[in-house]
Amino acid sequence: MPMKSVLRGIFCVVLIATGLASCVSTEEVDLVVHNASIFTLNDQNEVFSAMAIRQGRIVEIGPEHQILNKYHADEFLDLRKRPVLPGFVDAASRAHFEYFQNLEREVHDTSWTRLFDQWSSLGYTGITLMDANANYRDQWNRDSIPVRMNLMLHADSLNWQWLNRNGGLPDSLIQLNGLSFMDWSETTTGVFFDSSAEVSIAEIADVLDQMNCWVNLGVHSDSLYKMAQGVYAEVLAEVNDKRWSLTSYSPDRVSPKWLKKHSVLPLIAPVDFRPEKVDWLALWKANHFLAAGSTGMIPQHPMEAYVHLVQAGLDRNESYKALSRYPALLAGWDQCGRLEAGYWADFIITNRDPFNAPLEELTQIEIRRTFVGGKPIYSSSRK
């Protein structure tokens, strides 16, 4: 064979090989989770088998072959068909009270660490602390906080002054964005922020509205419920576009019609109020929204609340969203609480699928790993 023909053949082979290599070039990411059952909890409640994560966010989620063929990762996590779900978000925790009442400054760091460890081991990736203090933020080393924190400040003079001075502080990990009125008096229309002057709740709410801050009113009587109705109707001009919420200690008194009229978002504690006493389904139907919080002094297993919501008549997908997506929206974390492209990679790995397990076995589901922003913050000793 002439030398020119041989060289031409070799040249063609090189071109073909180069073309094939370019066709299979992959995109670099930090982590690929695959061989899993990924429950996205998106609008279609789709389930996929793999997802690619880069810089804390989900780049793409889809079928196994699609993700593995397209992405090269620093780490590949083969889950052997285990369930992957959005991390839990507690819409109203007061767990900090037990840890920090009467504690000296030097033990705060240890107490916070213990509390963060408990939350992450239960699968929480986001927490709204109700009745918090602005100085909590100063007590934390931001780099050591594993979960997203949203501080709803207790309505007192110091926090009110701080919020007026600084406004809300949005942050992907730690944010302060509102006031929580949980112990206001039914004998007054306002709050005494100092010994001399009373500031009306309507006036406070109006200022917070201008700051684009979240307001939560806690009501524990019929008179306070009516007062809350008046405040929200006056300040919100009928329609709530600020994600303002209502926590009722007598939720059976709350009118779904009123919630719907003003788009007020119900914040509930399923473990405290059993479904036979409160029509959770009617509250959900008002705006197709229901944010569940623990409200307790110690972190609660979210599967206990999940069981109560399912027993109340919500389907399992909506029950789960009440513990993940809806609390995230209430806190202002628009890109949390579901698993899809562009969202933060906040997820948990469990030993069983909560959407198909028997009701009586749901509280036995174990959290094997918890991730926030694509980074593991908890790993069980049982793999």
Secondary structure, DSSP 8 states (H G I E B T S, - for coil): --HHHHHHHHHHHHHHHHHHHHHT--EEEEEEEESSEEE--STT--EESEEEEETTEEEEEE-HHHHHHHEEEEEEEE-TT-EEEE-EEEEEE-HHHHHHTT--GGGHHHHHHHHHHHHHHTTEEEEEEEEE-TTHHHHS-GGG--SEEEEEEESSHHHHHHHHHH--B--SSEEEEEEEESS--TT-SEEESSSS-EEEHHHHHHHHHHHT-EEEEEE-SHHHHHHHHHHHHHHHTTS--S--EEEESSGGG--HHHHHHHT-EEEE-TTTS-TTTS-HHHHHHHHT--EE---SSS---HHHHHHHHHHTT--HHHHHHTTTHHHHHHHT-TT-SS-STTSB--EEEESS-TTTS-GGGGGG--EEEEEETTEEEEE-S--
